[in-house]
Amino acid sequence: MPDAVTVIIGILLAATLGAAVEYYRTVRRARKEYEKARSALEDVILSFDRQLQREADKSDAMAYKLETMLSKADGNAGRLDSFEKSAKEIEIRLDSELRAEGEWSTRLEESARKFEELVSSQSSLTNQFSSMEEKMNRLLAVPEASIQAAIPIRRDKALAQLTQTELSVLEMLASEGSKTAPEIKDRVKLSREHTARLMKKLYEGGYLERDTNKIPFSYSVKKEMGAILKKGENTAA
C-alpha cells in the first residue's frame, strides 16, 4: 500500500512538474507576444508622429499659399473665382487629413487597449504560476517512508527462475551491501532502462528491499534472500 501511495505521489509530482513547465512556456510565449506588441505599438506611435509632422508641414505650406493668394487677390479681383476654387480644394484636403488623423487616433487607442489586455493577462499568468509553485512545494513537503514495507518473498519463486544477470545482481548485493540503480548499472553493463526494469522485477518479486529516504533509491537483499543465497553457495561447495 505505501508503494502505491509513493507511485501516486510520483505521478502527481510528474503531472505537476509537467504542468508547471508548460505553464512556464506559456508565460514565456505571452511575454514574447507582449514584447512584439510593445514594439509594434512603438512603431505605430513613431509613424503617427511622423504623419502628424508631415501634416503640420503641409498645413504650413497651405497657409503660406493661402496668404500668397490673398495678397494677390487684393490687386487682382479677376482671380477671385480661382482663389475660391483653390480654397475649396484646400478645405477638402484638410477634411481628408483630419479624417486620416482620426483613423490614426482610433488605431492608437486600439493598440493601447490590446497592450493593457496583454499586461493584465501576464499578471494573471504570473499569479497562476505562483499558485502552482506553492502547490508543488506542499507536495514536495510530504514525508516519505524511509524504508518501504517489505514485500513478502513469494515462496513459489525459485532461484532457478532467475536469469544469470538477475542472480548476479542478488549475489553482488548480498556480498557487497546495498547499492543504487546507477551503481548496479555500471557493474552489470546494462542500459539505464534495462537496469531499472531489472531492479523493479526483483523488488516486486520479493527478493529486495528498497530505501526511499534519498534519491536515487538504494536496494539491498532481504535477509531471507541472503540466507537462501548463502545456503545455495554452501550446497554448491
Order of alpha helices (4+ residues) and beta strands (2+ residues): alpha-alpha-alpha-beta-alpha-alpha-beta-beta-alpha
